[in-house]
Amino acid sequence: MYKKKWQNLKKVNDIFELEPEITKRTQCSLKVNFTHVAFDCSEEHLVTTDSAGYLYYIDISNSSPSYQKLGNIGQPTFITFNPINKFEILVGLTTGNIKILKINVNITQLYLLIAHKLPPVHVSFYKNYCLTSSCKEVIIWCLNSCSKAQQLRVSTKNVVIKKASFSNLGHIVVLYCNDNLQTWNFDRLEDDVKIDTKTFGVRNIKDFVFTQNGRAMILSNAQNKVVILNTCDWNLLKILDLPDNFVGPKQLLLVPLPLDGGANNVLICISPSSTLHFFDLNQSCIIHTLQAVKPIRKIAVSPTGRYIAYIEQEGHLKLIIAENLFSQKCKTLSKIKKSCRPQAHGKCDHLQCVKQLMEQELRTERLIPILKEFGEYPEAYRVLIWSTILKLRGNRNGYNALANKATNANFTSELLKNYPLADRSKRTLLMTIINCLIQWCPLLSQCSFLPSLVFPFLMVFQKDPLLGFELMLSILLNYCQKWFEYHPLPPLNVLGIIENILLYTDPSLLNIFCERGVTSSEYAWPLLKTAMSEVLSGPEWLIFWDNLISYKRPSLLLISVVAYSICSREIIISSLHSPEKFKRYFTSQGHITAKELLKVAQQLDNDIPLRIHPNRYLRNELITLPLKGPYPPFMLHDFPKFLTDDISILELEKLKEKEQIMRKHNYKVMEIAEAKRLKHEAEAFMDQIHQTRLSEVQKCIKEQLSDIDWKFRTTDTAKTLETCKHVCDQFYNLPELDINVSSDEDVVDYRNNKSKHYEKLQRDVDELEYEVQSLLNSLRSQKSRAEN
């Protein structure tokens, strides 16, 4: 173990903040976040642990809190101070053991409590005893002797334990997942009482907490109700109905105040929107709402209520002084309705309850082991699992607002021109989703790869277009980060990241690409813009995206693109020697399995240094869609600034119309030019035929006349010359072909009458040949008579 020097916490707007430090050991692993936090009894120190297993010791006794990073203590499931020694902490581990560590001088392990078979997740204290619980066990430990004092008999045959806790009066309460409570008194552990909370009109209890004096227990359920029970006889004291928009508090804690006598009237809880709300149970009002910049995941309150610490979703630790929150006069923001009778739940309450239960059961922590065991999710539940992991809200109003807008069908037609589909229903569905995407972000109309990216995902959600649309929004927002910064060019920045990874992991393969004139636009961009759907078979592609969505890491897609080239190394070296072959290989289905691809990708993920790792450039946290209202235009800032600032939807439509008009004009100009070319060729052809025929006639006449006797020729010279002149005049007076083109109508007339002109020309030539032949025959007969 080791210690680092003390450092002050950063202070922003009366809130102290601490970010986890990244060590060399964790550079290539997942992002480090804080996971657990606990105060000591004297409110002078608190400890927190990060996801890498390191312990932070924070001194809050001074006006400027400071911290010290200690050594690695393993992967904790809980952390808390020992109430009988403030320099000792108890740490629950994922192995099921519990460590007792001493931290005043250096981290040293004093004891190891071994009894749990499963990881303990909850801890509470009563006098010199400690109670820890896992999902199947509840054990009481003696802190003086650091030994096991008692293991409670719990009914976990068909149900698991949700939470177990001590009260300051010695009550022990175990909450099961079926909403049953089992209670004991520490002095009479042989007697237990079982309580069915459904008799109080509540279902799906999320959490419970005891007041400081131990006389009351407060429970919250998945609906907007808070139930208060008397711990003396476990009777119902009262039920509070929270505001309608406050459904299913995630965590409950009580804030002790100086004058409340241990009754703890202020209740603090995390709302479904991950904000903190403070309720005054006596005045039945909300006294404060802490709107944190980032969603809140876990909270802790110091023993006297002076400090409140919370961990944000992104893993940062925040420390605030409670006095600053309650210094203002209590303002009733939203009255809490009192009710002494249980009320029946409506249909919406039950549906919300079912949805909350599904999200609880389909947590990523439970799904990852299933995925590792079976390799993929069941086809019947894939839509449900993907929707739960990505938190697809089913915002029907937002979807209908986009679908009902008048869309320009020309945009979609242009996009689908190179992506034909034989199935009309699938084509209609694809057009509908792409139209909605263009309405959401008009600049997507210029992305020619959009159909090939959307279609594979849409086939998974084809029975529910709403969830299919939200799935594509989630994919574009999270897994297509920085794809549009060089629009309409390929994402050169993302391709540069891929080239850097390939250069680090396999420089010889990158050298082969360079020698054969292949860039990342040929071997990486085709895989990215189709989400690997063209190179993986249908079942393998589903397995691949089961893993990518479950791990919630967009950077894994880029690493998988590199892994595909590495898996294809032998084929690339031996068979691909031209750009055409590379293009064909990276756009057609191969024989690499998703399991093999992911294995190489995860190995690369662990080996790549942070300086070139995609995590350095991409956002690891997934953006979730709003539950209600319109979908925010997240992607407008991803496109080049000159597009988003200067071009609106109307201007895009005008540019598209101008482009179509220009194309029509160019087509007409080409038609006129072609008609003029044909006219010129026809004239030249006719002139050539005319000259050839005339030359032949003149030659024949000269030959025949030279053979006739001079006397005969002198007597009939006038007649013969007149006949020749007549024939020659016929050649010179051939009818001309009118093929002048002066307008578009002339082009049409010319095309329609072209065959007629050629027929007339043929007839004229035939008549001319007949007359020439007749003349020659007459000359021959005259010659023969003269010789005789």
C-alpha positions in Angstrom: 0.0 0.0 0.0 1.1 3.6 -0.5 0.1 7.1 0.2 0.2 10.3 -1.9 0.6 13.8 -0.6 -2.5 15.7 0.6 -4.3 17.8 -2.0 -7.2 20.3 -1.7 -10.6 19.6 -3.2 -11.7 21.8 -5.9 -14.4 24.2 -4.9 -17.1 25.5 -7.4 -20.1 27.5 -6.2 -19.9 26.3 -2.5 -19.6 22.7 -3.7 -16.4 20.7 -3.2 -15.6 18.4 -6.1 -13.2 15.5 -6.5 -12.4 13.6 -9.7 -10.8 10.1 -9.6 -7.1 10.0 -10.6 -6.0 7.7 -13.5 -3.0 5.6 -12.7 -0.7 3.8 -15.2 -2.4 0.6 -14.3 -5.8 1.8 -15.5 -4.8 3.7 -18.6 -6.0 1.1 -21.0 -9.1 -0.1 -19.0 -12.5 1.4 -18.6 -13.0 4.9 -17.3 -12.4 5.3 -13.5 -15.4 6.4 -11.5 -16.1 6.7 -7.8 -18.4 4.0 -6.5 -18.9 4.2 -2.7 -18.6 6.9 -0.1 -19.0 6.9 3.8 -18.6 9.4 6.7 -17.1 8.7 10.1 -19.0 9.2 13.3 -17.2 12.4 14.2 -17.8 14.0 10.8 -14.1 14.8 10.4 -13.3 12.4 7.6 -14.9 10.5 4.8 -13.6 7.7 2.5 -14.5 6.9 -1.0 -13.4 4.2 -3.5 -13.1 4.2 -7.3 -13.9 1.5 -9.8 -10.2 0.6 -10.0 -10.2 -0.4 -6.3 -8.3 2.6 -4.9 -9.2 4.3 -1.6 -9.3 8.0 -1.1 -9.2 9.5 2.5 -10.7 13.0 2.8 -10.2 15.3 5.7 -13.2 17.6 6.1 -12.4 19.0 9.6 -10.9 22.2 8.1 -12.5 24.9 6.0 -10.6 23.6 3.0 -11.2 19.9 2.7 -8.2 17.9 1.4 -7.7 14.3 0.3 -5.1 11.7 0.1 -5.0 8.8 -2.3 -4.2 5.5 -0.6 -3.6 2.0 -1.9 -5.7 -0.5 -3.8 -8.1 -2.4 -1.5 -9.8 -4.6 -4.2 -13.2 -4.3 -5.8 -15.5 -3.1 -3.0 -19.3 -3.7 -2.7 -19.6 -1.4 0.3 -17.4 0.8 2.5 -18.1 2.2 5.9 -16.3 3.4 9.1 -16.2 1.2 12.2 -18.4 3.0 14.8 -16.2 1.9 17.7 -12.9 3.0 16.0 -13.0 5.9 13.6 -9.6 4.9 12.1 -10.9 1.5 11.0 -13.0 0.9 7.9 -15.0 -2.2 6.8 -14.8 -3.0 3.1 -17.1 -5.6 1.5 -15.5 -7.4 -1.5 -16.9 -9.1 -4.5 -15.2 -12.3 -3.3 -17.7 -12.4 -0.4 -15.2 -11.5 2.3 -15.1 -8.4 4.5 -11.9 -6.6 5.2 -11.2 -4.5 8.3 -8.5 -2.0 7.5 -6.7 0.6 9.6 -6.0 3.9 7.9 -4.7 6.4 10.5 -1.0 5.7 9.7 -1.0 3.5 6.6 -3.4 1.0 5.1 -3.0 -2.2 7.0 -5.3 -5.2 7.0 -6.3 -6.1 10.5 -8.9 -8.8 10.1 -10.7 -10.7 7.4 -14.4 -11.7 8.1 -15.2 -14.8 6.1 -18.7 -16.3 6.1 -20.6 -14.9 3.1 -20.8 -17.1 0.1 -22.0 -14.2 -2.1 -20.9 -10.5 -2.1 -22.3 -8.5 0.7 -24.0 -5.3 -0.4 -25.5 -3.7 2.7 -24.1 -2.9 6.1 -25.6 -1.4 9.3 -24.7 -1.2 13.0 -26.2 -1.6 16.4 -24.1 -1.0 19.5 -21.0 -3.2 19.0 -22.5 -5.4 16.3 -22.5 -5.2 12.6 -25.1 -6.6 10.1 -24.2 -7.4 6.6 -26.4 -8.9 3.9 -26.1 -10.4 0.4 -28.9 -11.4 -1.9 -29.2 -14.8 0.0 -27.6 -14.3 3.5 -27.9 -12.0 6.5 -25.0 -12.2 9.1 -24.4 -10.4 12.4 -20.8 -9.8 13.4 -19.3 -8.9 16.8 -17.0 -6.0 16.2 -15.1 -6.4 19.5 -14.0 -9.9 18.7 -14.2 -9.6 14.8 -16.1 -12.8 14.6 -19.5 -14.1 13.4 -22.2 -13.8 16.1 -25.3 -15.0 14.3 -26.6 -15.9 10.9 -30.3 -15.2 10.5 -32.7 -17.8 9.0 -34.1 -16.1 6.0 -36.5 -17.5 3.4 -34.5 -17.2 0.2 -35.5 -20.4 -1.5 -37.7 -18.8 -4.2 -36.9 -15.1 -3.6 -33.8 -12.9 -3.1 -33.1 -10.3 -0.4 -33.3 -6.7 -1.6 -32.1 -5.1 1.6 -31.4 -5.8 5.3 -30.7 -3.3 8.1 -30.4 -2.6 11.8 -32.3 0.2 13.6 -30.9 2.1 16.6 -33.4 0.3 18.8 -32.2 -3.1 17.8 -34.8 -4.0 15.1 -33.7 -6.1 12.2 -35.7 -5.8 9.0 -35.1 -7.9 5.8 -36.9 -6.8 2.6 -37.5 -9.4 0.0 -38.0 -8.8 -3.7 -41.7 -10.0 -3.4 -42.4 -7.0 -1.1 -42.5 -9.1 2.1 -40.8 -8.0 5.3 -39.2 -10.2 7.9 -38.4 -8.6 11.2 -36.6 -9.6 14.4 -35.6 -7.9 17.7 -32.0 -8.3 18.5 -32.8 -9.5 22.0 -35.1 -12.2 20.7 -33.6 -13.6 17.5 -35.5 -16.8 17.8 -38.8 -14.9 17.2 -39.6 -13.3 13.8 -42.5 -11.4 12.4 -43.5 -11.5 8.7 -45.3 -8.6 7.1 -47.0 -8.4 3.8 -46.7 -4.8 2.7 -49.5 -5.3 0.1 -51.9 -4.8 3.0 -50.7 -1.2 3.2 -51.5 -0.7 -0.5 -47.9 -0.5 -1.8 -46.1 -2.7 -4.3 -42.6 -2.9 -5.6 -40.8 -1.4 -2.6 -37.5 0.2 -3.7 -35.9 1.2 -0.4 -36.5 1.7 3.3 -34.7 3.6 6.1 -35.1 4.0 9.9 -35.4 7.3 11.7 -32.5 8.1 14.1 -34.5 7.3 17.2 -35.6 4.0 15.6 -39.3 4.5 16.3 -40.4 4.7 12.6 -39.5 3.1 9.3 -40.0 4.8 6.0 -40.5 2.9 2.8 -40.8 4.1 -0.9 -42.2 2.1 -3.8 -42.0 2.2 -7.5 -45.0 4.6 -7.6 -45.2 8.0 -6.0 -45.9 6.9 -2.4 -44.0 7.0 0.9 -45.3 4.7 3.6 -44.4 5.3 7.3 -44.6 2.3 9.8 -44.5 2.3 13.6 -41.6 -0.1 14.6 -43.3 -0.9 17.9 -46.2 -2.9 16.4 -45.5 -2.5 12.7 -48.7 -0.7 12.1 -49.3 1.9 9.4 -48.8 5.5 10.6 -49.5 7.3 7.3 -49.1 7.3 3.6 -47.8 10.3 1.7 -48.5 10.7 -2.0 -45.6 12.4 -3.8 -46.1 14.7 -6.8 -47.4 12.9 -9.9 -44.1 13.4 -11.8 -42.1 11.8 -9.0 -42.3 8.1 -9.6 -40.1 5.5 -8.0 -37.4 7.1 -5.8 -34.1 5.3 -6.3 -32.6 5.8 -2.8 -33.9 7.1 0.5 -31.9 8.8 3.3 -32.9 10.9 6.3 -31.2 14.1 7.2 -30.8 14.7 11.0 -31.5 18.3 12.1 -30.3 19.9 15.3 -33.8 20.3 16.8 -35.7 17.3 15.5 -35.0 15.1 18.5 -34.0 12.1 16.4 -37.3 12.0 14.6 -35.7 13.0 11.3 -38.4 15.0 9.5 -36.4 15.7 6.4 -36.3 13.0 3.8 -33.8 13.1 1.0 -34.2 10.9 -2.1 -33.0 10.5 -5.7 -35.8 11.0 -8.2 -36.1 9.1 -11.5 -34.6 12.1 -13.2 -31.5 11.6 -11.0 -32.0 14.8 -9.0 -32.1 15.3 -5.2 -35.3 16.2 -3.5 -35.7 17.2 0.2 -39.1 16.5 1.8 -40.3 17.9 5.1 -42.5 15.1 6.4 -44.2 17.2 9.1 -45.0 20.2 6.9 -45.8 17.9 3.9 -43.8 20.0 1.4 -40.7 19.9 -0.7 -38.2 22.3 1.0 -35.4 22.0 -1.6 -34.5 20.5 -4.9 -30.9 20.1 -5.9 -30.6 20.3 -9.6 -27.2 18.9 -10.2 -25.4 19.5 -13.5 -25.0 15.7 -13.9 -27.4 13.0 -12.9 -26.8 11.6 -9.4 -26.2 7.9 -8.7 -25.6 7.6 -5.0 -25.8 9.8 -1.9 -24.5 9.7 1.7 -25.4 11.9 4.7 -23.1 12.5 7.7 -24.3 11.3 11.1 -25.5 14.7 12.3 -26.6 15.9 8.9 -24.0 18.6 8.4 -22.6 17.2 5.2 -24.1 15.6 2.2 -22.0 13.7 -0.4 -23.1 12.4 -3.7 -21.6 10.6 -6.7 -22.6 11.7 -10.1 -23.3 9.3 -13.0 -20.1 10.3 -14.6 -18.2 9.2 -11.5 -17.3 12.6 -9.8 -17.7 13.1 -6.0 -19.4 16.2 -4.8 -19.5 17.4 -1.1 -21.9 20.1 0.0 -22.8 21.6 3.4 -26.4 21.0 4.3 -26.7 24.4 6.2 -26.3 26.1 2.8 -29.3 24.2 1.5 -31.7 24.9 4.4 -30.7 28.5 5.2 -33.6 29.9 3.2 -37.1 29.8 4.5 -39.1 26.7 3.6 -41.1 27.3 0.5 -43.9 24.9 -0.3 -43.1 24.0 -3.9 -45.4 21.0 -4.1 -47.8 19.8 -1.4 -47.7 16.2 -0.5 -51.2 14.6 -0.1 -51.9 12.8 3.1 -53.9 9.6 3.0 -54.7 7.1 5.7 -56.4 4.6 3.5 -54.6 2.5 0.9 -55.8 3.5 -2.6 -56.1 1.2 -5.6 -53.5 1.7 -8.3 -54.5 2.7 -11.8 -53.5 1.1 -15.1 -50.7 3.6 -15.7 -49.3 2.9 -12.2 -49.1 -0.9 -12.9 -47.5 -0.3 -16.3 -45.0 2.0 -14.8 -44.3 -0.5 -12.1 -43.8 -3.3 -14.7 -41.4 -1.1 -16.6 -39.4 -0.3 -13.5 -39.2 -4.0 -12.7 -38.0 -4.8 -16.2 -35.3 -2.2 -15.9 -34.3 -3.5 -12.6 -34.1 -7.1 -13.8 -32.4 -6.3 -17.1 -29.5 -4.4 -15.5 -26.2 -4.6 -17.4 -24.6 -6.3 -14.5 -27.0 -9.2 -14.9 -27.0 -9.3 -18.7 -23.2 -9.4 -19.2 -22.8 -12.8 -17.5 -25.7 -14.2 -19.6 -24.0 -12.8 -22.8 -20.7 -14.4 -21.8 -22.4 -17.7 -21.1 -24.6 -18.1 -24.2 -22.8 -15.7 -26.6 -26.0 -13.9 -27.6 -29.4 -12.9 -26.4 -32.6 -14.8 -27.2 -34.1 -13.6 -30.4 -37.6 -13.2 -28.8 -36.2 -10.8 -26.1 -33.5 -9.0 -28.1 -35.8 -6.0 -28.8 -36.7 -5.7 -25.1 -33.1 -6.1 -24.0 -31.7 -3.5 -26.4 -34.5 -1.1 -25.6 -33.8 -1.4 -21.9 -30.0 -1.1 -22.2 -30.2 2.0 -24.4 -33.2 3.4 -22.4 -35.5 3.8 -25.4 -38.4 5.7 -24.0 -41.1 5.1 -26.6 -41.8 8.8 -26.9 -44.8 8.5 -29.1 -45.7 12.2 -29.2 -42.2 13.2 -30.3 -42.2 10.5 -33.0 -45.7 11.4 -34.3 -44.6 15.1 -34.5 -41.8 14.1 -36.8 -43.8 11.6 -38.8 -46.7 13.9 -39.4 -44.6 16.7 -40.9 -44.7 17.1 -44.6 -41.5 15.5 -45.9 -39.9 16.0 -49.3 -40.1 12.6 -50.9 -37.3 13.6 -53.4 -34.7 13.5 -50.6 -35.7 9.9 -49.7 -35.9 8.8 -53.3 -32.4 10.0 -54.0 -31.1 8.2 -50.9 -32.8 5.0 -51.8 -32.0 5.1 -55.5 -28.8 3.0 -54.9 -30.4 0.8 -52.2 -33.3 -1.0 -53.9 -35.5 -3.3 -51.9 -37.8 -5.9 -53.5 -40.1 -6.1 -50.4 -42.5 -3.2 -50.6 -43.3 -3.2 -46.9 -39.7 -3.1 -45.9 -39.1 -0.3 -48.4 -42.0 1.7 -47.0 -40.8 1.2 -43.4 -37.3 2.3 -44.4 -38.6 5.4 -46.2 -40.7 6.3 -43.1 -37.8 6.1 -40.7 -35.4 7.9 -43.0 -38.0 10.7 -43.5 -38.3 11.0 -39.7 -34.5 11.1 -39.4 -34.3 13.9 -42.0 -37.0 15.8 -40.2 -35.1 15.5 -37.0 -31.8 16.5 -38.7 -32.2 17.9 -42.2 -28.5 17.6 -43.0 -28.9 13.8 -43.0 -30.5 14.1 -46.4 -27.0 14.5 -47.8 -25.7 11.3 -46.2 -25.8 8.7 -49.0 -24.8 5.9 -46.6 -27.8 6.4 -44.4 -30.0 3.5 -45.8 -27.2 1.0 -45.5 -26.7 2.0 -41.9 -30.4 2.1 -40.9 -31.7 -1.0 -42.6 -30.0 -3.8 -40.6 -31.1 -2.2 -37.3 -34.6 -1.6 -38.6 -35.0 -5.3 -39.4 -34.5 -6.0 -35.7 -37.2 -3.5 -34.7 -39.5 -3.9 -37.7 -42.5 -4.7 -35.6 -42.2 -1.4 -33.7 -41.2 1.6 -36.0 -41.2 3.9 -33.0 -38.6 2.0 -31.1 -36.8 1.4 -34.4 -36.6 5.2 -34.9 -35.3 5.7 -31.4 -32.8 2.9 -31.8 -31.4 4.7 -34.8 -31.2 8.0 -32.9 -29.3 6.3 -30.1 -26.9 4.7 -32.6 -26.3 8.0 -34.5 -25.8 9.9 -31.2 -23.5 7.4 -29.4 -21.9 5.0 -31.9 -21.5 7.5 -34.8 -19.6 10.2 -32.9 -17.6 12.6 -35.0 -18.7 11.1 -38.2 -20.0 14.3 -39.7 -17.3 16.9 -38.9 -16.0 16.6 -42.5 -19.4 16.2 -44.1 -19.9 15.4 -47.0 -16.5 13.8 -47.0 -15.8 10.6 -45.1 -14.9 11.1 -41.4 -11.2 11.7 -41.8 -10.7 12.3 -38.1 -12.3 8.9 -37.2 -10.4 7.2 -39.9 -7.2 8.8 -38.6 -7.9 7.2 -35.2 -8.3 3.8 -36.8 -5.0 4.2 -38.8 -3.1 5.1 -35.6 -4.4 2.0 -33.8 -3.4 -0.2 -36.8 0.0 1.5 -36.9 0.5 0.7 -33.2 -0.8 -2.9 -33.3 0.2 -4.1 -36.8 2.5 -1.7 -38.6 3.4 -4.2 -41.3 -0.2 -4.6 -42.3 -0.6 -0.9 -42.6 2.5 -0.8 -44.7 0.9 -3.4 -47.1 -2.1 -1.1 -47.4 0.1 1.8 -48.3 2.2 -0.2 -50.8 -1.0 -1.3 -52.6 -2.5 2.1 -52.7 -5.4 1.4 -50.3 -6.4 4.0 -47.7 -8.6 3.8 -44.7 -11.5 5.1 -46.9 -11.3 1.8 -48.7 -10.8 -0.7 -45.8 -12.3 1.1 -42.8 -15.1 3.4 -43.9 -17.1 0.7 -45.7 -17.2 -1.3 -42.4 -18.2 1.8 -40.4 -20.9 3.2 -42.6 -22.7 -0.2 -42.7 -22.1 -1.0 -39.0 -20.3 -4.2 -40.2 -23.5 -5.6 -41.7 -22.0 -6.3 -45.1 -19.1 -8.3 -43.9 -20.9 -10.3 -41.1 -23.7 -12.7 -41.7 -27.1 -11.9 -40.2 -26.8 -14.1 -37.0 -23.1 -13.0 -36.5 -24.0 -9.4 -36.9 -26.7 -9.7 -34.2 -24.1 -11.3 -31.8 -21.7 -8.5 -32.6 -24.2 -5.8 -31.7 -25.5 -7.7 -28.7 -22.0 -7.2 -27.3 -21.5 -3.6 -28.4 -24.7 -2.4 -27.0 -24.3 -4.4 -23.7 -20.8 -3.0 -23.0 -22.1 0.6 -23.8 -18.7 1.5 -25.3 -18.8 3.4 -28.6 -15.0 3.1 -29.0 -15.3 -0.7 -29.3 -16.8 -0.2 -32.8 -13.7 1.5 -34.1 -11.4 -1.1 -32.5 -13.5 -3.8 -34.1 -12.9 -2.3 -37.5 -9.2 -2.6 -36.9 -9.7 -6.1 -35.5 -11.4 -7.2 -38.8 -8.4 -6.2 -40.8 -6.1 -8.0 -38.4 -8.3 -11.2 -38.6 -8.1 -10.9 -42.4 -4.4 -10.5 -42.5 -3.5 -13.7 -44.4 -6.2 -13.1 -47.0 -5.1 -9.5 -47.5 -1.4 -10.5 -48.0 -2.0 -13.5 -50.3 -5.1 -12.5 -52.4 -5.8 -8.8 -52.4 -3.4 -7.1 -54.8 -5.6 -4.4 -56.5 -7.9 -1.7 -55.2 -10.9 -3.4 -56.9 -10.2 -6.6 -54.9 -9.9 -4.7 -51.7 -13.2 -2.9 -52.4 -14.9 -6.2 -53.1 -13.6 -7.9 -50.0 -14.5 -5.1 -47.6 -18.0 -4.8 -49.0 -19.0 -8.5 -49.1 -19.6 -11.2 -46.5 -16.6 -12.9 -45.2 -16.0 -15.9 -42.9 -14.9 -14.2 -39.7 -17.2 -14.9 -36.8 -18.4 -12.3 -34.3 -16.8 -14.2 -31.4 -13.4 -14.2 -33.1 -13.7 -10.5 -34.0 -14.7 -9.4 -30.5 -11.9 -11.5 -28.9 -9.3 -9.7 -31.0 -11.0 -6.3 -30.4 -11.1 -6.7 -26.6 -7.4 -7.7 -26.6 -6.6 -4.6 -28.6 -8.7 -2.5 -26.2 -6.5 -3.6 -23.4 -3.2 -3.2 -25.2 -3.8 0.2 -26.8 -2.2 3.1 -24.9 -4.3 6.0 -23.8 -2.6 8.5 -26.1 -4.1 6.8 -29.2 -7.1 5.0 -27.6 -10.5 6.1 -29.0 -11.7 6.8 -25.4 -9.5 9.9 -25.5 -11.5 11.4 -28.3 -15.0 9.9 -28.0 -17.6 10.3 -25.3 -18.1 7.1 -23.3 -21.4 8.0 -21.6 -24.4 7.2 -23.7 -26.9 9.9 -24.4 -30.4 8.9 -23.5 -33.5 10.2 -25.3 -36.2 12.3 -23.5 -39.3 10.6 -22.1 -41.6 13.4 -23.3 -41.5 16.3 -25.6 -39.6 16.7 -28.9 -36.3 15.0 -29.6 -33.5 17.6 -29.1 -31.4 18.3 -32.1 -28.2 16.8 -30.7 -26.4 16.3 -34.0 -26.5 19.8 -35.4 -23.2 20.8 -33.8 -21.5 17.7 -35.3 -21.7 19.0 -38.8 -19.4 21.7 -40.3 -20.2 25.1 -39.0 -20.8 26.7 -42.4 -23.6 24.1 -43.0 -25.4 24.6 -39.8 -25.1 28.4 -39.8 -25.9 29.2 -43.4 -28.2 26.4 -44.7 -31.7 25.8 -43.5 -34.2 23.2 -44.5 -35.9 25.6 -47.0 -32.5 26.5 -48.5 -31.6 22.9 -48.9 -34.9 22.3 -50.7 -34.3 25.3 -53.0 -30.8 24.0 -53.8 -32.2 20.6 -54.6 -34.8 22.1 -56.9 -32.1 24.2 -58.6 -30.0 21.1 -59.1 -32.9 19.2 -60.7 -33.7 22.2 -63.0 -30.0 22.4 -64.0 -30.0 18.7 -64.8 -33.1 19.0 -67.1 -31.6 22.0 -68.9 -28.3 20.1 -69.4 -30.3 17.2 -70.8 -32.1 19.4 -73.3 -28.9 21.0 -74.4 -27.4 17.6 -75.0 -30.4 16.6 -77.1 -30.1 19.7 -79.3 -26.4 19.1 -79.7 -27.0 15.5 -80.7 -29.6 16.5 -83.2 -27.3 19.0 -84.8 -24.5 16.4 -85.0 -26.9 14.0 -86.7 -27.9 16.7 -89.2 -24.3 17.5 -90.1 -23.5 13.8 -90.6 -26.6 13.3 -92.8 -25.7 16.3 -95.0 -22.1 15.0 -95.4 -23.4 11.6 -96.2 -25.8 12.8 -98.9 -23.1 15.0 -100.4 -20.7 12.0 -100.6 -23.4 9.8 -102.2 -24.2 12.5 -104.7 -20.6 13.1 -105.8 -19.9 9.3 -106.0 -22.9 8.6 -108.2 -22.2 11.6 -110.4 -18.6 10.6 -111.0 -19.7 7.1 -112.0 -22.2 8.3 -114.5 -19.8 10.7 -116.1 -17.1 8.0 -116.3 -19.5 5.6 -118.0 -20.7 8.1 -120.5 -17.2 9.0 -121.5 -16.3 5.3 -122.0 -19.4 4.7 -124.2 -19.0 7.7 -126.3 -15.3 7.0 -127.0 -16.3 3.7 -128.7 -18.9 5.1 -131.1 -18.0 5.9 -134.6 -17.0 9.4 -135.3 -19.4 9.9 -138.1 -22.3 8.5 -136.2 -21.3 10.7 -133.3 -21.2 13.8 -135.5 -24.6 13.2 -136.9 -26.2 12.5 -133.6 -24.0 14.6 -131.4 -26.7 17.2 -130.6 -29.2 14.5 -129.5 -26.7 12.6 -127.4 -25.4 15.6 -125.6 -28.9 16.8 -124.9 -29.7 13.3 -123.4 -26.5 13.5 -121.2 -27.3 17.0 -120.1 -30.7 15.9 -119.1 -29.3 13.0 -117.0 -26.7 15.3 -115.4 -29.4 17.9 -114.6 -31.3 15.2 -112.8 -28.3 14.5 -110.6 -27.8 18.2 -109.8 -31.5 18.7 -109.2 -31.9 16.0 -106.5 -34.4 16.9 -103.9 -32.7 18.3 -100.8 -33.4 16.9 -97.3 -34.8 19.5 -95.0 -33.1 18.7 -91.6 -32.7 22.2 -90.3 -33.0 22.3 -86.5 -34.1 25.7 -85.2 -36.0 24.8 -82.0 -37.0 22.0 -79.7 -40.1 21.3 -81.8 -37.9 20.8 -84.9 -35.9 18.2 -83.0 -39.1 16.3 -82.3 -40.3 16.7 -85.9 -36.9 15.6 -87.2 -37.0 12.4 -85.1 -40.5 11.6 -86.3 -39.8 12.2 -90.0 -36.3 10.8 -90.2 -37.3 7.5 -91.6 -39.6 9.2 -94.3 -36.6 11.3 -95.6 -34.4 8.2 -95.9 -37.2 6.3 -97.8 -37.7 9.3 -100.2 -33.9 9.5 -100.8 -33.8 5.8 -101.6 -36.5 6.1 -104.2 -34.8 9.0 -105.9 -31.5 7.0 -106.1 -33.3 4.0 -107.6 -35.0 6.1 -110.3 -31.7 7.7 -111.1 -30.0 4.3 -111.5 -32.8 3.2 -113.8 -32.5 6.2 -116.1 -28.7 5.8 -116.3 -29.0 2.1 -117.1 -31.6 2.9 -119.8 -29.2 5.5 -121.3 -26.3 3.0 -121.4 -28.5 0.3 -123.0 -29.6 2.7 -125.7 -25.9 3.7 -126.4 -24.9 0.1 -126.7 -27.7 -0.7 -129.2 -26.7 2.3 -131.3 -23.1 1.1 -131.3 -24.0 -2.4 -132.4 -26.2 -1.0 -135.3 -23.3 1.2 -136.4 -20.9 -1.7 -136.5 -23.3 -3.7 -138.5 
